[in-house]
Structure formats: C-alpha cells, structure tokens
Amino acid sequence: MIKRQKASINKLIIHKVGNKFNDTKNAFSEAPVDFDEATYHLMLPYLLKPFVSVAETFRFHHHSDVGLNEINTYSEQIFSGDTDFVEVSKHIVTHLFEQSNSAQIKTGDVIVCHFENIQYQDFFTDAVGIFKIETKTEFFQTFLEQKSYDIMVQKGIQAKKVDKGCLILNTSDLEGKIVLSVDNNNYDAQYWIKSFLNIAYPDDSNQHTKNYIELCREYSKAILQPNFGGQEQSNFLAKTVDFFKENEIVNVETFKEEVFESEEQIQQFEDYKKVYESDNNILIRNQFDVSEIALKKQKQKIKTEIKLDTNIQIKLDVDAPDASAEFLERGFDEEKKMHYYKVFFNAES
C-alpha cells in the first residue's frame, strides 16, 4: 500500500484504446494534459486512492527474460527520461490494444501518468500509473439559453473509482520492480493481469499464505462438502484459519497433525494437493511465514454456510473452530427419511 499525501502529477496524457475484434481504432493525443487547478486536485486522488488500501504487490514476469516484458521496458523509459513521454505512452496503448483478444474486451480511455513523491513503506519514489476507464456515467448538465435554463444529458467519467489501474513504483527488490494493480471489472481479469501487464505474485509470505489457504478452500469444496457435508467442510476451514492465526510460521506436517484426525484424511488431502499443484502450476511450500495481510484477505473469501435443499441456511463463524463440533449435530430421521441438524444454544440475539 502507498501514501499519497505528498504525491504530485509530473505528466499525464489521455488516449483512447480500441478493439481489433470490432474494428474500433486507437486515438492518440499529441501532448500531455494542461490541468487547471480544480481538475488537477480532483484527478490526483481519483487515480491514487485505489492503491492506498492495496496490500498485495506483483512483479513483472516473462517466460524467458523479464527485460523483454513490454510494460517493464516502457515504465523504465519513462523513469529514465531518455525517451519522449508522449511516444512511450502511445506504445503502451498499442500494446494494450494488441491484447484485446476477444470482442468482449471493452474500449475506453487510457491514462498514462508519471507521479512523483509517492510514499511506499518508509521512503518516497516516483511511479508510472496506467489506467483504463471503461465505464461512462450519464449525468444532467444545465445551461443558460435565451435567459432560461435548459437541461441535457451527457456522458462522462465518474470520479469515484477507476475500472482498471496499475502503479509501477521506481523501486525494486530481489524479484524486480514493485507493481500494484486494481481491477473493478473482473470479467476480463486475465487480460489485464497476464496479457497486458504480465505480472505475478512474488515468491514471498503473501503468496505462500494465499496459495495454501486457497488449496484448503478448494479441497473443502471438492472433497469434504460433497462427501461429508457442509459441517465437516466448515469445521475444516475454521480449523485452517485458526491454525494460521495461532502460528507465525506454518509447517505443513504440523498443520496436518493438528487439523486432521486420521491418516486416511491426511492421505486424502495429500492426494488432492498433488493434483491441485499440477492443475494450477504452483508449488506449495512445506514451511513458510504467515502473512497477516494475505490471511485477512483470504478469510473474507471463505464461506462457511451450510445450504440445505429445504431453503434453510446455517451460517457458521469461521473464527470459532470448536463451535460447530460442540453445538451442532448432524443426523438422519428414519421416519421422514431426511437428514437433519440439531443446534444447541442458550439465547437468541
């Protein structure tokens, strides 16, 4: 995440990107925007505010050499100042256009911006921002004509949130330049993250925590829920979250010993893990540091609801791993030939 209190816009230009699948063309500006004061003070927070709460970072990726990653190269040219800003921004839009691999990809305005004095951690740096505005909002515009006010409908950019954006910081770690990304139109997430930016999560505690919890979540959906029911699924997820909350370092062997009750369950989990790693082309580490940021984000994605075909739902608290086993019983009624849940409680609220 960043801080933007001292940030400023050095240069900003707006182009329009088309889609080669529906014969819409790019339209390029020939000069950066010359802001008036009101527009500048509205534009700066509009572009940077989404990144204030972004905790996860990315790094540029390329199958052979990261130096061949287009956006990595173009951002470096802007940072160095050796290449004309307007021409580099056109190359960025052309590269975005080339990634429109289906008619579903929307056209829109593309903003390329060079920021200064963005705070990341405890230091200040400049950054390149690339933003795609796909959604225009209708609004009323009043105007005076012949001593009377009239009204008309216009379309414009809503100054609340960007559709897609990335912030490339002019700072690196051992894995490369630090990149932040937001996407509020997730219908084409692969187009923005993989095709255009070609970025991936770094090999750090954020990624390891995310990978393991996602493995557990998918295992619970694919194996536990259909074979053992929603209660077992919810118990497992609650135990998983509790283990991550109670341990600063995750050791996979310790995790299996504490979460599973039998060797058969452990083997079942191991078999699923091998398939999951192969299908998703990832390697789950045997030991890693827990990222509290990644844990918090992944916990929000965990659903511990038992949905029944009688239009009843039972919602379990993922932060209370013992509650389900202690206060919820599952059984089968021979007379009705139906499964049931029995819930124990002291008072309603």
Secondary structure as GFF3:
##gff-version 3
##sequence-region A 1 349
A	DSSP	beta_strand	2	3	.	.	.	ID=ss1
A	DSSP	beta_strand	8	17	.	.	.	ID=ss2
A	DSSP	alpha_helix	37	52	.	.	.	ID=ss3
A	DSSP	beta_strand	58	60	.	.	.	ID=ss4
A	DSSP	three_ten_helix	66	68	.	.	.	ID=ss5
A	DSSP	alpha_helix	70	80	.	.	.	ID=ss6
A	DSSP	alpha_helix	85	98	.	.	.	ID=ss7
A	DSSP	beta_strand	108	120	.	.	.	ID=ss8
A	DSSP	beta_strand	123	133	.	.	.	ID=ss9
A	DSSP	beta_strand	137	145	.	.	.	ID=ss10
A	DSSP	beta_strand	148	156	.	.	.	ID=ss11
A	DSSP	beta_strand	164	173	.	.	.	ID=ss12
A	DSSP	beta_strand	176	183	.	.	.	ID=ss13
A	DSSP	three_ten_helix	186	188	.	.	.	ID=ss14
A	DSSP	alpha_helix	189	190	.	.	.	ID=ss15
A	DSSP	pi_helix	191	197	.	.	.	ID=ss16
A	DSSP	beta_strand	199	200	.	.	.	ID=ss17
A	DSSP	alpha_helix	205	219	.	.	.	ID=ss18
A	DSSP	pi_helix	220	224	.	.	.	ID=ss19
A	DSSP	alpha_helix	225	228	.	.	.	ID=ss20
A	DSSP	alpha_helix	230	246	.	.	.	ID=ss21
A	DSSP	beta_strand	249	251	.	.	.	ID=ss22
A	DSSP	alpha_helix	252	259	.	.	.	ID=ss23
A	DSSP	alpha_helix	263	280	.	.	.	ID=ss24
A	DSSP	beta_strand	287	289	.	.	.	ID=ss25
A	DSSP	alpha_helix	292	301	.	.	.	ID=ss26
A	DSSP	beta_strand	305	307	.	.	.	ID=ss27
A	DSSP	beta_strand	313	315	.	.	.	ID=ss28
A	DSSP	alpha_helix	323	327	.	.	.	ID=ss29
A	DSSP	beta_strand	328	333	.	.	.	ID=ss30
A	DSSP	beta_strand	338	343	.	.	.	ID=ss31
###
